[in-house]
Amino acid sequence: QESARVYLGRGQAYLGLRQAAKATQDFQAALALQPNDLLTLEELARAQTLSGQAQAALDTLETALGIATSDLDRSAVFVLRAQAHESLQDWPAALADWNRVVSLRAVDNQTLGLASDRVNALSVMLTPTSSGTASPAATSTATP
């Protein structure tokens, strides 16, 4: 367990330096020693999203949701999952996860404010215009 924490700590340091590949390696090493550690799964998902592996992050976060036991834990996973969906430009799935964060209300005010802002922005973006199509932003390749 101590070795897993060493890998976790070093992975977090790499993640802070935006060295996602090295962080991913350390988080995977930590999970090999302690497979059901929620924090390590969350950090791995962050690194995967940062390195452009958002689909892998979604898979990691499904595992994390399976072991999250509190609304606070689930909210943290939903935030990360919403961000991974946004990275993939899956706006409806991102909106659904941001809505989950808001409805659980188990996060700090700053995160709740972020979630509310994302819900509002994505709702506007996904609202059909009078021509029956999504607003121009919804078809843009830019991340909101």
ABEGO torsion letter per residue (X at the ends): XAAAAAAAAAAAAAAAAGBAAAAAAAAAAAAAABAABAAAAAAAAAAAAAAGBAAAAAAAAAAAAAABABAAAAAAAAAAAAAAAAAAGBAAAAAAAAAAAAAAGABBAAAAAAAAAAAAAAAAAABBBAAGBBBAAAABABBX
